[in-house]
Amino acid sequence: MGEFVGIDPSRAEQLIREMEGGKDVLGRTRHGLEAAIAEAGSSWTGPAGVTAMHRSWAFFDETQRDLKWRMDTLKQMVPSSGNGMLSMVFPFDSEAEAARQGKADAKPIADALKQHEIESSVETWRKVTEAAGITKEKLNDPAYAAALLNGLGPDKFRALFMHWMKDKGPAMDRGLPPAMLQQGRESLGPLAEAYANAERAGRLGEEWRGKFLESTQPGVLTALIAMSKPSSKLLNQVALRVLGRPLGADLPTSPNWNLNALVEAYNDDPQALQTLLADNKDAAGWLLHPQRARMSGVTDLEANLAGALDKALNPNAGTADVRDRAWFNIIRGMGAENSPWIGGSWGTLKDSPISETLAKNVAPYLDQLARGQSKRDSPELKSIFPTSPWDTLAPDDASRFMGGLMQDKDAANTLMKASQDYTLGLDIGRFRPFGDEATQDQYTSRAALAGGVANLMLSGSTHAEWTDDEYADWLAGVALLPVSWLSNKYWPIQDANVATARDAGMDEAKDGLKGMITDFIDKKTPATAEDVAESIVLRQTQWVNESLNEHGQKPLTDAQRNEVRMAFRGRVYDALVKALQQRGG
């Protein structure tokens, strides 16, 4: 057993940085001083300072390395180290001792493996696992773990797991179920931990990183992360290796336990999932492809993946910047042209907890998506353009993303509620359509955003697979979004009786619009989709004027009514026509 160590992590890390700064100063000064002394020759009268500088630099370097080793070991033993003094008994007295022991412990494992490859018996495999088990109490020292791995080499290390898997069906390609992984943890778990610990401390050479990950079978990689506590970086590297394979590699000939291992790891480390989705623009498309979860052959995988996504994408998860980039990549990936989530050969995400999770957590981004729709329809309103990176998202991609989610009715209802809350949150009712210039600007901008979110919902609904009655009800509800603020302004909810009247007015308006839409879908009217959309826009305009008049506000003039009508028409007419044509021809 090694020495008893007490360290304050924050102060130790500060000292490491200060010593690095000292080495930098000495390194820059030393060469100039050596050159000056050499040039002066025997006439140099100063002290022999170069030797002292060499010793100082070496002292800083050695102390820095020793302190870093102690910090690396401490972090393995107490992962959530935080601040304040921590004390621990280390496995070894020094980094050099740890490295020597790691190299020594690798030899009996390699020898046992060599014998097993000759005899391939239960007894020879028992000797392999016995040799591996000896390392268990020493693995928290990353110098030991790295030396152990280097003593084995990548090929022998990989071979150990391949020998264990070779009689377990397609394990090396498709992974293993949790029960088998638990059995493997009891035998090869120490070696998996050695890899994870050395990688986390940054002590693995290139042959253990890119090359090893690229050439090792997916099932071996997912076994490694399932048997250890991988860093977020290692987990995401394995995920990209597994998910980046052609979809045909995951045809449902047997359960996809690789995906199950990833999902379990991401439930334990949702921040890693958030980072994966943020940093790789293709990861969302790979992970959330309908084939992945729905055809995995693993019970409850879809629900477990939805749980991991909820932990990674909810409004309080991780850091705002990373979360925003993750959502941007998800929306762009799922909403891409020819998206498999909309009428693809792999089926939809109808009745999917994944759709419901995404719908529940996308609300904070409705503003940016509404701004994107408004930018297309009102390019002169530059003040409400989306911000970066949302300004690069095509409005049609956003609509297709919404459409993919709307194939799940519960998700669609969640999106409708979020859209209504967003529209009411704009508080448009504070601004009369025609007042002073500043008031009118506020009304116009906010009304454009309300129209933008309505347009987004309408465009998305064209992809929904609902009954005619459900579709008519939805369209009527969305058509009211741009004017729903009126009830909040002119029928205040403080009085219960008045609130009931407000709700009745909204319901009456919605029923009227729904009747128009239903008659069109059922072909009970000769009206075209364009006629019905025009009638809906006209009804929206009438309702604005009636509400103003009923509640003592100055009514709109004919010219003003025409401007309001054209504003509604410009923002929702085209989307209404397309939505009606999708269902009614």
Buried (B, 14 or more C-beta within 10 A) or exposed (E): EBEEBEBBBEEBBEBBEEBEEBBEEBEEBBEEBBEEBEEEEEEEEEEEBBEEBEEBBEEBBEEBEEBBBBBBBBBBBBEEBEEEEBEBEBBBEBBEBBBBBBBEBBEBBBEBBEBBEEEEEEEBBEBBBEBBBEBEEBBBBBBBBBBBBBBBBBEBBBBBBBBBBEEBBBBBBBBBBEEBBEBBBEBBBBBBBBBBBBBBBEBBEEEBBEEBBEEBBBBBBBBBBBBBBBBBBBBBBBBBBBBEBEBEEBEEEEBBBBBBBBBBBBBEBBBBBBBBBBBBEEBBBBBBBBBBBBBBBBEEBBBBBBBBBBBBBBEEBBEEEBBBBBBBBBBBBBBBEEBBBBBBEBBBBBEBBBBBBBBBBBBBBBBBBBBBBBBEBBEEBEEBBBEEEBEEBBBBBBBBBBBBBBBBBBBBBBBBEBBBEBBBBBEBBEBBBBEEEEBBBBBBBBBBBBBBBBBBBBBBBBBBBBEEEEBBBBBBBBBBBBBBBBBBBBBEEEEEEEBEEBEEBBEEBBEBBBEBBBBBBEEEBEBBBBBBBBBBBBBBBBBBBBBBEEEEEEEBEEEBBEBBBEBBBBBBBBBBBBBBBBBBE
